[in-house]
Amino acid sequence: MKGKSRFALYQGNRGFFPASLQKSAREELVKTLEGRGHEVLTFPFEATKSGGVETIEEGRRYARFLHENRGKYDGVVLALPNFGDENGAMAAFGECDVPIFIQAYPDDLDKMAPATRRDSFCGKMSIMDVFVQCGIAFTALKPHTVSPASDAFKANIDYFDRMCRVVRDLRNLRVGALGARTTAFKTVRFDEIALQRHGVTTETYDLSELFARVKSLKDDDARVNDKAQALAGYARWDGVPDDARLNIAKLGVAIDDMVGEYGLDCVAIRCWNELQEQLKVSPCVLASEMNERGVAASCELDVGNAIAMRALQSASGSPAACLDWNNNYGDDENKCVLFHCGPVPKSMLTDEGRIEEHAILATTMGSGCTFGCDVGRIKPADMTYGSLLTRDGGIQVFLGEARFTGDPIPADFFGCAGVAEFPAMQEMLQQIGYSGFRHHVSVTTGRHLAPTAEAMAKYLGYKVMLF
């Protein structure tokens, strides 16, 4: 998973307010942002009369600065040490293609004389006004004015960072579809062109390539041995035959090779039943391990949820998982069992998983050809959840916040499962069902709904439904 966002810094100025505040503001902002782990790209102080942008010409210089450094920053912190001129800001950001966070310094009640008064409160309103007029997307958070030294500013930067990561990671995303759509699941159909128009490139690969890569790997290949050892430390393998362990390790190496060679950010896997027929294994534990290290891997060729997983992972900075809306939980109308056969990352489980046969597939395919299912229980935690689909040339998502509880699940319930509690779950299920969303839902730990939703709706152009 990529690190924290890199920011470009902009400072607005208006001449009849104290320009002397620009230098101290720059020092404070850079120190605070770098102290939060962010790289900061600064506009040369001498490029303008005061160190802050005021005139149209100074704004154009800043626009050129952004253009010349494109790719070196994920968002812009637009700081207003004093009022900040609208003309300079309009010229600077007319073609900006990254999120913009507007921060306004607060005035001190004992510094209201003309030589020390900022009026950034009013200046922020003016910048927001002209940006709306010009169709420039921006982010403004509460409180309206905030000191960079405050905890509120640090919380704002955390929010902006998470939002910028979602925008950055989804705008130039490469998702690999490993195999054709799982034949029985019409629910995971998607529109490649709609995704491409939103910056998401889908690369499709026939399973024959994956099988050929697996068969080309020798039993004593050092990479196969390394993968087998890594997997042995990732979960419990008691009772798994040696040939199944070997084939799972080879399959893991082959998938990793495809991810690396084709530059894939996430994958969706056609996970049955050809893998069981040809290789005599299930890929569940491999998906779990990939998710744990930040390569989002969804089941049943659900490309939409591979993308949703990537977005949630970017927002949280933690692994994500793709689960089924699977079972009611007794008579509780706000709880259900979320489940899948084993792709849940280890860090989301109460304990390391246990590798077994795929209990459901084994009932029809027979014993000995479905090992790889990772059995575990999802630990209690807050979560952010969502799902993504394409419709009529656009992208639609739903997002919400809920929690995994510590409620028990029967011991004979196979795969990875957890009891999830949602506010007004019955109404939510009605809405997502009538909207045509999948039987899958993507989840990550923590509460990150707001920055994820703003990134998708405002900066990525998705249609977002919130719960």
C-alpha positions as CSV (number, residue, x, y, z in Angstrom):
1,M,0.0,0.0,0.0
2,K,1.3,3.4,-1.0
3,G,2.3,5.9,1.7
4,K,0.8,9.2,2.7
5,S,-0.2,11.9,0.2
6,R,2.3,14.4,-1.1
7,F,1.0,18.0,-1.0
8,A,1.8,21.2,-2.9
9,L,1.4,24.3,-0.8
10,Y,-0.3,27.5,-2.0
11,Q,-0.5,30.7,0.0
12,G,-3.0,33.4,-0.9
13,N,-2.3,37.1,-0.2
14,R,-4.2,40.4,-0.5
15,G,-2.0,43.5,-0.5
16,F,-3.8,45.7,2.0
17,F,-3.7,42.9,4.6
18,P,-0.4,42.1,6.4
19,A,1.8,40.3,3.9
20,S,4.4,39.9,6.6
21,L,2.4,36.9,7.8
22,Q,3.3,34.8,4.7
23,K,6.8,33.8,5.8
24,S,5.8,32.5,9.3
25,A,2.8,30.8,7.8
26,R,4.9,28.9,5.3
27,E,7.3,27.7,8.0
28,E,4.5,26.6,10.3
29,L,2.6,24.8,7.5
30,V,5.6,23.0,6.2
31,K,6.7,21.9,9.7
32,T,3.2,20.7,10.5
33,L,2.6,18.8,7.3
34,E,6.1,17.2,7.3
35,G,5.5,16.3,11.0
36,R,2.4,14.4,9.9
37,G,4.5,12.4,7.4
38,H,3.8,14.3,4.2
39,E,6.2,15.5,1.6
40,V,5.6,19.2,0.8
41,L,6.2,20.9,-2.5
42,T,6.6,24.6,-2.0
43,F,6.3,27.4,-4.5
44,P,9.5,29.5,-4.5
45,F,9.0,32.3,-2.0
46,E,10.7,34.8,-4.3
47,A,8.4,34.0,-7.2
48,T,5.9,36.6,-5.9
49,K,6.2,40.0,-4.3
50,S,5.1,38.7,-0.8
51,G,5.6,35.0,-0.9
52,G,1.9,34.5,-1.4
53,V,-0.1,34.6,-4.6
54,E,-2.2,37.7,-5.2
55,T,-2.3,38.9,-8.8
56,I,-3.4,37.1,-12.0
57,E,0.2,37.0,-13.2
58,E,1.3,35.4,-9.9
59,G,-1.5,32.9,-10.2
60,R,-0.3,32.0,-13.7
61,R,3.2,31.4,-12.3
62,Y,1.7,29.1,-9.7
63,A,-0.3,27.2,-12.4
64,R,3.0,26.7,-14.3
65,F,4.6,25.5,-11.1
66,L,1.9,22.9,-10.7
67,H,2.1,21.8,-14.3
68,E,5.9,21.5,-14.3
69,N,5.7,19.3,-11.1
70,R,2.7,17.2,-12.1
71,G,2.9,13.8,-10.6
72,K,4.9,15.0,-7.6
73,Y,1.9,15.9,-5.5
74,D,-1.5,14.3,-4.7
75,G,-3.3,17.4,-3.5
76,V,-2.9,21.1,-2.8
77,V,-3.2,22.8,0.6
78,L,-4.5,26.3,-0.3
79,A,-3.6,28.3,2.8
80,L,-4.9,31.8,3.6
81,P,-2.6,33.5,6.1
82,N,-4.6,36.6,5.2
83,F,-7.7,37.3,3.1
84,G,-6.2,35.9,-0.2
85,D,-7.0,37.4,-3.5
86,E,-9.7,35.6,-5.7
87,N,-8.1,36.6,-9.0
88,G,-4.7,35.0,-8.2
89,A,-6.5,31.8,-7.0
90,M,-8.7,31.6,-10.1
91,A,-5.6,31.8,-12.3
92,A,-3.7,29.3,-10.3
93,F,-6.3,26.6,-10.1
94,G,-8.3,26.9,-13.3
95,E,-6.8,23.6,-14.6
96,C,-5.9,21.9,-11.4
97,D,-6.7,18.1,-11.5
98,V,-6.1,17.1,-7.9
99,P,-8.1,17.8,-4.7
100,I,-7.7,21.2,-3.1
101,F,-8.1,21.8,0.6
102,I,-8.8,25.4,1.6
103,Q,-7.4,26.4,5.0
104,A,-8.0,29.8,6.6
105,Y,-6.0,31.2,9.5
106,P,-8.0,32.4,12.5
107,D,-7.8,35.9,13.8
108,D,-6.7,36.7,17.3
109,L,-9.1,39.0,19.2
110,D,-6.1,41.0,20.5
111,K,-4.7,41.5,17.0
112,M,-7.5,43.3,15.1
113,A,-5.6,46.4,14.1
114,P,-4.9,46.8,10.3
115,A,-1.3,45.8,10.7
116,T,-2.1,42.4,12.2
117,R,-5.7,41.5,11.2
118,R,-6.0,38.6,8.8
119,D,-9.6,38.6,7.6
120,S,-9.0,35.0,6.4
121,F,-12.5,34.1,7.6
122,C,-14.0,36.3,4.9
123,G,-11.3,35.5,2.4
124,K,-12.2,31.8,2.6
125,M,-15.8,32.6,1.7
126,S,-14.6,34.6,-1.3
127,I,-12.3,31.8,-2.6
128,M,-15.1,29.2,-2.2
129,D,-17.5,31.5,-4.0
130,V,-15.4,32.0,-7.1
131,F,-14.4,28.4,-7.2
132,V,-18.0,27.4,-7.3
133,Q,-18.6,30.0,-10.1
134,C,-15.7,28.6,-12.1
135,G,-16.5,24.9,-11.5
136,I,-13.2,24.3,-9.6
137,A,-13.7,21.4,-7.2
138,F,-12.4,22.0,-3.7
139,T,-12.7,20.7,-0.1
140,A,-13.5,22.9,2.9
141,L,-13.7,21.4,6.3
142,K,-14.8,22.5,9.8
143,P,-14.0,24.7,11.6
144,H,-14.1,27.5,9.1
145,T,-10.8,28.9,10.4
146,V,-8.2,26.7,11.9
147,S,-4.7,27.1,13.1
148,P,-2.1,24.6,11.8
149,A,-0.9,24.1,15.3
150,S,-4.3,22.8,16.4
151,D,-5.6,19.2,16.7
152,A,-8.5,20.3,14.5
153,F,-6.1,21.1,11.6
154,K,-4.3,17.7,12.1
155,A,-7.7,16.0,11.9
156,N,-8.5,17.9,8.7
157,I,-5.2,16.9,7.1
158,D,-5.8,13.3,8.0
159,Y,-9.2,13.5,6.3
160,F,-7.7,15.3,3.2
161,D,-4.9,12.7,3.1
162,R,-7.3,9.8,3.0
163,M,-9.4,11.5,0.3
164,C,-6.4,12.3,-1.8
165,R,-5.2,8.7,-1.6
166,V,-8.5,7.4,-3.0
167,V,-8.4,9.9,-5.9
168,R,-4.8,9.2,-6.6
169,D,-5.1,5.4,-6.6
170,L,-8.4,5.2,-8.6
171,R,-7.6,7.7,-11.3
172,N,-4.8,5.6,-12.8
173,L,-5.9,2.1,-11.7
174,R,-5.0,-1.1,-13.5
175,V,-7.2,-4.0,-12.5
176,G,-6.6,-7.5,-13.8
177,A,-9.4,-10.0,-14.6
178,L,-7.8,-13.4,-14.2
179,G,-10.2,-15.6,-16.3
180,A,-13.6,-15.0,-17.7
181,R,-16.6,-14.0,-15.7
182,T,-17.6,-16.9,-13.5
183,T,-20.3,-18.4,-15.7
184,A,-23.0,-18.8,-13.1
185,F,-22.7,-15.3,-11.7
186,K,-24.4,-12.7,-13.9
187,T,-24.3,-10.4,-11.0
188,V,-20.6,-9.5,-11.6
189,R,-21.0,-8.2,-15.1
190,F,-19.4,-4.8,-15.8
191,D,-18.7,-2.2,-18.5
192,E,-15.0,-1.9,-19.3
193,I,-15.5,1.3,-21.3
194,A,-17.3,3.0,-18.4
195,L,-14.4,2.2,-16.1
196,Q,-11.9,3.4,-18.7
197,R,-13.6,6.8,-19.0
198,H,-13.1,7.2,-15.2
199,G,-9.4,6.3,-15.4
200,V,-9.7,2.6,-14.6
201,T,-8.0,0.2,-17.1
202,T,-9.2,-3.4,-17.1
203,E,-6.8,-6.0,-18.4
204,T,-8.3,-9.5,-19.1
205,Y,-6.3,-12.7,-19.1
206,D,-7.3,-16.2,-20.0
207,L,-6.9,-18.8,-17.3
208,S,-4.8,-20.8,-19.9
209,E,-2.0,-18.3,-19.3
210,L,-2.2,-18.8,-15.6
211,F,-2.2,-22.6,-15.9
212,A,0.8,-22.4,-18.3
213,R,2.7,-20.3,-15.9
214,V,2.0,-22.7,-13.0
215,K,3.0,-25.8,-15.1
216,S,6.3,-24.1,-16.1
217,L,7.4,-23.8,-12.5
218,K,9.6,-26.6,-11.3
219,D,9.0,-28.2,-7.9
220,D,12.4,-27.1,-6.6
221,D,12.2,-23.5,-8.0
222,A,13.5,-21.2,-5.3
223,R,10.6,-18.8,-5.7
224,V,8.1,-21.7,-5.2
225,N,10.0,-22.7,-2.0
226,D,10.0,-19.1,-0.8
227,K,6.2,-18.8,-1.4
228,A,5.5,-22.1,0.3
229,Q,7.5,-21.0,3.4
230,A,5.7,-17.6,3.5
231,L,2.3,-19.3,3.3
232,A,3.4,-21.8,6.0
233,G,3.9,-18.9,8.3
234,Y,0.7,-17.2,7.3
235,A,-1.9,-19.9,8.3
236,R,-2.1,-23.3,9.8
237,W,-1.8,-26.2,7.2
238,D,-2.3,-29.3,9.4
239,G,-3.7,-32.1,7.2
240,V,-3.1,-30.4,3.9
241,P,-1.5,-32.8,1.4
242,D,2.0,-31.9,0.2
243,D,0.9,-31.8,-3.5
244,A,-1.8,-29.3,-2.6
245,R,0.7,-27.1,-0.7
246,L,3.0,-27.2,-3.7
247,N,0.3,-26.3,-6.3
248,I,-0.9,-23.5,-4.1
249,A,2.6,-22.1,-3.8
250,K,3.1,-22.4,-7.6
251,L,-0.2,-20.7,-8.2
252,G,0.8,-17.9,-5.9
253,V,4.1,-17.3,-7.7
254,A,2.2,-17.3,-11.1
255,I,-0.3,-14.7,-9.9
256,D,2.4,-12.6,-8.4
257,D,4.3,-12.7,-11.6
258,M,1.3,-11.5,-13.6
259,V,0.6,-8.7,-11.1
260,G,4.3,-7.5,-11.4
261,E,4.7,-8.0,-15.2
262,Y,1.5,-6.3,-16.1
263,G,1.6,-3.6,-13.5
264,L,-1.7,-4.5,-11.9
265,D,-3.0,-2.7,-8.8
266,C,-5.7,-5.2,-8.0
267,V,-7.1,-8.4,-9.4
268,A,-10.4,-10.3,-9.7
269,I,-10.0,-14.1,-9.9
270,R,-12.2,-16.7,-11.6
271,C,-11.8,-18.9,-8.6
272,W,-13.9,-22.0,-9.6
273,N,-14.2,-24.5,-10.9
274,E,-11.3,-24.7,-13.4
275,L,-8.6,-24.2,-10.7
276,Q,-10.0,-27.1,-8.8
277,E,-10.2,-29.3,-11.9
278,Q,-6.8,-28.5,-13.3
279,L,-4.7,-27.7,-10.3
280,K,-6.7,-29.5,-7.6
281,V,-6.6,-26.4,-5.3
282,S,-8.7,-23.4,-4.3
283,P,-7.0,-19.9,-4.3
284,C,-8.7,-18.5,-1.2
285,V,-5.6,-18.3,1.0
286,L,-3.7,-16.7,-1.8
287,A,-6.3,-13.9,-2.1
288,S,-6.1,-13.5,1.7
289,E,-2.4,-13.1,1.6
290,M,-2.5,-10.7,-1.3
291,N,-5.1,-8.6,0.5
292,E,-2.9,-8.5,3.6
293,R,0.0,-7.0,1.6
294,G,-2.2,-4.5,-0.2
295,V,-2.8,-6.1,-3.6
296,A,-6.6,-6.1,-3.5
297,A,-7.9,-9.5,-4.7
298,S,-11.7,-10.2,-5.1
299,C,-13.4,-13.5,-5.8
300,E,-15.6,-14.7,-8.6
301,L,-14.2,-12.2,-11.1
302,D,-16.0,-9.3,-9.3
303,V,-14.0,-6.5,-10.9
304,G,-16.3,-3.9,-9.4
305,N,-15.6,-5.0,-5.9
306,A,-11.8,-5.3,-6.6
307,I,-12.0,-1.6,-7.4
308,A,-14.1,-0.9,-4.3
309,M,-11.6,-2.8,-2.2
310,R,-8.8,-0.7,-3.6
311,A,-10.6,2.5,-2.7
312,L,-11.4,1.4,0.8
313,Q,-7.8,0.2,1.3
314,S,-6.5,3.6,0.1
315,A,-8.8,5.5,2.5
316,S,-8.0,3.3,5.5
317,G,-4.4,2.5,4.9
318,S,-5.3,-1.0,6.0
319,P,-6.2,-4.2,4.0
320,A,-9.7,-4.8,2.6
321,A,-11.8,-7.9,2.0
322,C,-14.6,-8.9,-0.3
323,L,-17.5,-10.8,1.4
324,D,-20.9,-12.2,0.7
325,W,-24.1,-10.8,2.1
326,N,-24.7,-14.3,3.3
327,N,-27.0,-15.1,6.3
328,N,-29.5,-13.7,8.6
329,Y,-28.4,-13.7,12.3
330,G,-31.4,-15.2,14.1
331,D,-34.2,-12.7,14.4
332,D,-32.0,-9.6,14.8
333,E,-33.0,-7.3,11.9
334,N,-29.9,-5.3,12.1
335,K,-27.3,-8.1,12.1
336,C,-26.2,-10.5,9.4
337,V,-23.3,-12.9,8.7
338,L,-20.8,-11.6,6.2
339,F,-18.8,-14.5,4.8
340,H,-16.5,-15.7,2.1
341,C,-14.4,-18.9,1.5
342,G,-11.2,-17.5,2.8
343,P,-9.9,-14.2,1.2
344,V,-10.1,-12.2,4.4
345,P,-6.6,-10.8,5.3
346,K,-5.0,-12.2,8.4
347,S,-5.0,-8.9,10.2
348,M,-8.8,-8.8,10.2
349,L,-9.2,-12.3,11.8
350,T,-9.2,-13.2,15.5
351,D,-6.4,-15.7,14.8
352,E,-4.4,-17.1,11.9
353,G,-6.6,-19.0,9.5
354,R,-6.7,-22.8,9.1
355,I,-6.4,-24.2,5.6
356,E,-9.0,-26.8,4.6
357,E,-10.9,-28.2,1.7
358,H,-13.6,-26.0,0.2
359,A,-16.5,-27.6,2.1
360,I,-19.2,-26.5,-0.5
361,L,-17.3,-27.3,-3.7
362,A,-16.1,-30.6,-2.3
363,T,-19.7,-31.8,-2.1
364,T,-19.9,-31.8,-5.9
365,M,-16.3,-32.1,-7.0
366,G,-15.2,-34.7,-4.5
367,S,-12.6,-34.9,-1.8
368,G,-8.9,-33.9,-2.4
369,C,-9.2,-31.3,-5.1
370,T,-10.4,-28.1,-3.3
371,F,-7.7,-27.5,-0.6
372,G,-7.0,-23.8,-0.1
373,C,-10.0,-22.5,1.8
374,D,-8.9,-20.3,4.7
375,V,-11.2,-20.9,7.7
376,G,-11.3,-18.1,10.4
377,R,-13.5,-15.6,12.2
378,I,-13.5,-11.9,11.7
379,K,-12.6,-10.0,14.8
380,P,-14.8,-7.2,16.3
381,A,-14.0,-3.8,14.8
382,D,-15.6,-0.7,13.3
383,M,-15.7,-0.9,9.5
384,T,-16.4,1.0,6.3
385,Y,-18.1,-0.9,3.6
386,G,-19.2,-0.4,0.0
387,S,-19.6,-1.9,-3.4
388,L,-19.2,-0.6,-7.0
389,L,-21.0,-1.3,-10.3
390,T,-21.2,0.2,-13.8
391,R,-24.5,1.4,-15.3
392,D,-25.4,3.4,-18.4
393,G,-21.8,4.5,-19.0
394,G,-21.2,5.6,-15.4
395,I,-20.0,4.2,-12.1
396,Q,-22.2,3.8,-9.0
397,V,-21.2,2.9,-5.5
398,F,-22.8,2.6,-2.1
399,L,-20.8,3.3,1.1
400,G,-21.5,3.1,4.8
401,E,-20.1,2.5,8.2
402,A,-21.0,-0.3,10.6
403,R,-19.2,-2.8,12.9
404,F,-18.3,-6.4,13.2
405,T,-19.5,-7.7,16.6
406,G,-18.2,-10.4,18.8
407,D,-21.3,-12.5,18.4
408,P,-20.6,-16.2,18.0
409,I,-20.9,-18.2,14.7
410,P,-21.4,-22.0,14.8
411,A,-18.1,-23.9,14.7
412,D,-19.2,-25.9,11.6
413,F,-19.6,-22.7,9.5
414,F,-16.7,-22.9,7.1
415,G,-14.7,-20.1,5.5
416,C,-14.1,-16.7,7.0
417,A,-17.1,-15.1,8.6
418,G,-18.2,-12.4,11.0
419,V,-21.4,-11.0,12.4
420,A,-21.9,-7.5,11.2
421,E,-24.3,-4.9,12.7
422,F,-25.7,-2.1,10.5
423,P,-28.0,0.8,11.4
424,A,-31.4,0.2,9.8
425,M,-30.1,-2.9,7.9
426,Q,-33.4,-3.9,6.5
427,E,-33.9,-0.5,4.8
428,M,-30.3,-0.6,3.5
429,L,-30.8,-4.0,2.0
430,Q,-33.9,-2.9,0.2
431,Q,-32.1,0.1,-1.3
432,I,-29.1,-1.7,-2.5
433,G,-31.2,-4.6,-3.8
434,Y,-33.5,-2.3,-5.8
435,S,-30.4,-0.5,-7.1
436,G,-29.0,-3.7,-8.6
437,F,-25.9,-4.0,-6.5
438,R,-24.0,-7.3,-6.2
439,H,-24.2,-10.0,-3.6
440,H,-20.8,-9.0,-2.5
441,V,-19.7,-6.2,-0.2
442,S,-16.2,-4.8,0.3
443,V,-15.0,-3.9,3.8
444,T,-12.0,-2.4,5.6
445,T,-11.5,-1.6,9.3
446,G,-12.1,1.9,10.7
447,R,-14.6,4.6,9.9
448,H,-13.6,6.4,6.7
449,L,-16.9,7.0,5.0
450,A,-16.7,10.8,4.6
451,P,-13.3,11.1,2.8
452,T,-14.0,8.1,0.6
453,A,-17.4,9.4,-0.4
454,E,-16.1,12.9,-1.1
455,A,-13.3,11.5,-3.2
456,M,-15.6,9.4,-5.3
457,A,-18.4,11.9,-5.7
458,K,-16.6,15.2,-6.1
459,Y,-13.3,14.3,-7.7
460,L,-13.9,11.0,-9.5
461,G,-17.4,11.6,-10.7
462,Y,-19.1,8.5,-9.3
463,K,-22.7,8.4,-8.3
464,V,-22.6,7.7,-4.5
465,M,-25.3,6.3,-2.3
466,L,-24.6,6.7,1.5
467,F,-25.8,4.8,4.5
